[in-house]
Amino acid sequence: MSQKANSNKTAPWFREPWFWMVMSPLILVVIVSFVLVSVAVRHGDDVVSDTYYKDSRLYHYSAEQDQRAKAMNLAGMILFSPEDKTVSLDLRGDLPGYPESLVLVLSHPVEADLDERILLQEISTGRYRGQVAAPLQHRWYLQVSPLGEQESEAQWRLKGEINFNIGNGVPLKPVEQ
């Protein structure tokens, strides 16, 4: 009789194979969902910062800064020195007077946390120099504008793109439409 009592006894729920066959996919989905949500929150898309403005439900691009820079024949050559982490800019054009200071914005194409604003001080007419803290590697977007104004309100701007795997210098010019 004791053998019959033992044979009727069932195993605990966590030892039943049917329980794990039904619950395993559900548990896996919950774990994967938590991982995807944490990755999405930590590594969200960066906000576009350029001269876009919202009019009703459409976004428009304002090219006034680029047109003014083109009208003044502005162009520049920027050179980064990885050894001492300096940047120098040669600016040329039909400016009524060269500003004492410029702002160079280094924008990382993927991580907005790595973006950096660099103050460039005039060392002679049309020549500027500043210090860089960002790592000089891979690809970066560059934008130069006069100091003291917001990027979207600057009188003019020059843009460029540099890949430090290829070289340390790049020309800056107004964006062509």
Solvent accessible surface area in square Angstrom, and as a share of the most:
residue,aa,sasa,rsa
1,M,204,0.91
2,S,82,0.53
3,Q,154,0.68
4,K,142,0.60
5,A,65,0.50
6,N,107,0.55
7,S,86,0.56
8,N,114,0.58
9,K,160,0.68
10,T,116,0.67
11,A,52,0.40
12,P,62,0.39
13,W,163,0.57
14,F,95,0.39
15,R,168,0.61
16,E,63,0.28
17,P,86,0.54
18,W,176,0.62
19,F,60,0.25
20,W,113,0.40
21,M,124,0.55
22,V,95,0.55
23,M,62,0.28
24,S,52,0.34
25,P,73,0.46
26,L,100,0.50
27,I,74,0.38
28,L,111,0.55
29,V,93,0.53
30,V,79,0.45
31,I,96,0.49
32,V,71,0.41
33,S,51,0.33
34,F,143,0.59
35,V,82,0.47
36,L,115,0.57
37,V,92,0.53
38,S,41,0.26
39,V,73,0.42
40,A,64,0.50
41,V,120,0.69
42,R,175,0.64
43,H,121,0.54
44,G,45,0.44
45,D,147,0.76
46,D,65,0.34
47,V,139,0.80
48,V,117,0.67
49,S,93,0.60
50,D,44,0.23
51,T,11,0.06
52,Y,115,0.44
53,Y,116,0.44
54,K,127,0.54
55,D,76,0.39
56,S,95,0.61
57,R,214,0.78
58,L,117,0.58
59,Y,148,0.56
60,H,64,0.28
61,Y,80,0.31
62,S,32,0.21
63,A,14,0.11
64,E,100,0.45
65,Q,7,0.03
66,D,2,0.01
67,Q,108,0.48
68,R,88,0.32
69,A,0,0.00
70,K,113,0.48
71,A,83,0.64
72,M,39,0.18
73,N,99,0.51
74,L,5,0.02
75,A,22,0.17
76,G,2,0.02
77,M,85,0.38
78,I,0,0.00
79,L,99,0.49
80,F,3,0.01
81,S,32,0.21
82,P,53,0.33
83,E,156,0.70
84,D,85,0.44
85,K,76,0.32
86,T,21,0.12
87,V,0,0.00
88,S,20,0.13
89,L,0,0.00
90,D,55,0.28
91,L,8,0.04
92,R,142,0.52
93,G,25,0.24
94,D,93,0.48
95,L,26,0.13
96,P,137,0.86
97,G,48,0.46
98,Y,62,0.23
99,P,33,0.21
100,E,137,0.61
101,S,15,0.10
102,L,0,0.00
103,V,7,0.04
104,L,0,0.00
105,V,16,0.09
106,L,1,0.01
107,S,31,0.20
108,H,36,0.16
109,P,50,0.31
110,V,103,0.59
111,E,68,0.31
112,A,46,0.35
113,D,131,0.68
114,L,76,0.38
115,D,63,0.33
116,E,32,0.14
117,R,137,0.50
118,I,6,0.03
119,L,81,0.40
120,L,0,0.00
121,Q,83,0.37
122,E,58,0.26
123,I,92,0.47
124,S,55,0.36
125,T,110,0.64
126,G,4,0.04
127,R,91,0.33
128,Y,0,0.00
129,R,108,0.39
130,G,9,0.08
131,Q,115,0.51
132,V,6,0.04
133,A,85,0.66
134,A,9,0.07
135,P,55,0.35
136,L,28,0.14
137,Q,90,0.40
138,H,104,0.46
139,R,95,0.35
140,W,3,0.01
141,Y,87,0.33
142,L,3,0.01
143,Q,19,0.08
144,V,0,0.00
145,S,4,0.03
146,P,14,0.09
147,L,83,0.41
148,G,73,0.70
149,E,63,0.28
150,Q,121,0.54
151,E,48,0.22
152,S,71,0.46
153,E,119,0.53
154,A,0,0.00
155,Q,96,0.43
156,W,8,0.03
157,R,2,0.01
158,L,0,0.00
159,K,52,0.22
160,G,19,0.18
161,E,83,0.37
162,I,6,0.03
163,N,48,0.24
164,F,22,0.09
165,N,109,0.56
166,I,151,0.76
167,G,31,0.30
168,N,53,0.27
169,G,30,0.29
170,V,22,0.13
171,P,83,0.52
172,L,1,0.00
173,K,118,0.50
174,P,12,0.08
175,V,50,0.29
176,E,109,0.49
177,Q,139,0.62
